[in-house]
Amino acid sequence: MSTEKQPEKKKRKPNPALMKPVQPDELLAVIVGSTPIPRSEITKKLWDYIKGKDLQDPNKRTNILADDALKAVFGGKECVTMFEMTKLVSQHILKAE
């Protein structure tokens, strides 16, 4: 057996750009609030909203079924994938001043 020490794993540092507060626009603010928050919190609040209102498609859990508030954010689409949701939501994020 080898007695060499394994190199210590470095902890991942969070990307500071993702931790910077951003401002949701008025359509997204209906869901996540109107105060500037980091992108990670926007994603977390969106998922809390989706799960709280049971908006995931029961047959295909990667699809999100939009209610009226989400339809406004999704550009009128009734159903989007998780991956499409990320792209659509990013259009409603403004840089915080």
N, C-alpha and C positions, 0 to 999 in steps of 0.2 A: 504494500500500500504506500501511496505517496504521502509524505508529510508536508507537502507544500501548502501554504495558506492560500485560500481562494481570495481573489481580490474582493474588497467590500463593494457591495452594490451601492451605487449612488442613488439617492432618492431623487425622483423626478421633481424638478422645480416647475411650478405652474407658469404658463406663458403669461407674462405681464400684460400683453395686449388683450388677452381674454379676461383679465381681471379688471380692466379699466371700465368704469361705468359708462353705459350708453343710454341714450334716451329713446324709449319706445314712442312711436307716433300715436296719434289719437285712436286709431283702430286697434292697435296692439295693446294700448294702455287699458282698454276695456277688460282685457284678460289678465294682464300682468301688473297693472298699476301704472301710474304716470310718473313716478320718481325714477331718476337715473339708477340703473342697476347693471352689474356685469352680465355678459352674454350667458354665462353659465347659470345664473339665477333666472334669466328669462326662459331658458330651456326647462329648468326645474319647475317653474311656475306653470309653464304651458303643459307639461306632463301631469302636474297635479290637477290642472283644470280638466284635461282630457280624461284622466282616470276617474276623477270625481264625478264627472257627468256621463261616464261609461260611453265614451265616443270612439273607442276602438272597435273596428269591425270584428264581430265574434268569430267569423269564419277565417279571416286573414288578419291577424293581429298587427301586421305592419301597416295596415290602412287605417286612416283616421277619417271618421264620418263627421263632417262639419255641422255645427249648429249655426245659428244666425251670426254670432260674434266671430266664430272662426271662418265662416264664409267670407266675411268682409276682409279678413286678413289673407285668406287663400285666393282672393281675386274672384270670388263667386263660385269656386269649385265646391262640389258637395262631398267629394272623397279624394284624399291625397295620400301618398305613401309617406312614411316617416322621413325619408330622404328628401322628398319633394317639399315637405313641410319646412325643413331647415332653410332651403333656398327661398321659399316664399316669405318666411318670417324675416329673413335678413333684409328684405326690401322695406321693412317697417321699422328698422332700427336706425336712429340718427346718432351722430356723434354728440356726446354730452358736452356742454360748453363749460 
